[in-house]
Amino acid sequence: MKPVGANHAVVAVSLLRDGMACWGGGVSWSMAPFVRPSDRLLIQPIGPREIRRGDLVAVHRDGEIVVHRVVACQTNGYWTK
C-alpha cells in the first residue's frame, strides 16, 4: 500500500524527519479489509522501540512511502507484510 504518491513523498519525509505528522491515503487493496483505498492514514514519527506487532509502519523506498503491517518484532529488526 502506498499512502503518499511519489510527488508527495519528499514533503512527507521532510515533515516526518522534522518530527511532524502527515496524512496519506491508501491506493490499493493490498491491506484490505484492514485498510481500503479510500481510507486516510495519519503517519507520525515514532522511535524503533515503540513499534509493536500489529502496527502499521511507513517506509520510504524508491521515492515513495509504502505502508506495511508489522507481523513480528525481533531484537535485530521487524518482519512486515
C-alpha positions, 0 to 999 in steps of 0.5 A: 500500500502506498499512502503518499504518491511519489510527488508527495513523498519528499514533503512527507519525509521532510515533515516526518524527519522534522518530527511532524505528522502527515496524512496519506491515503491508501491506493490499493487493496493490498491491506484490505479489509484492514485498510481500503483505498479510500481510507486516510492514514495519519503517519507520525514519527515514532522511535524503533522501540515503540513499534509493536506487532500489529502496527502499521509502519511507513517506509520510504523506498524508491521515492515513495512511502509504502505502508506495511503491517508489522507481523513480528518484532525481533531484537535485530529488526521487524518482519512486515507484510 
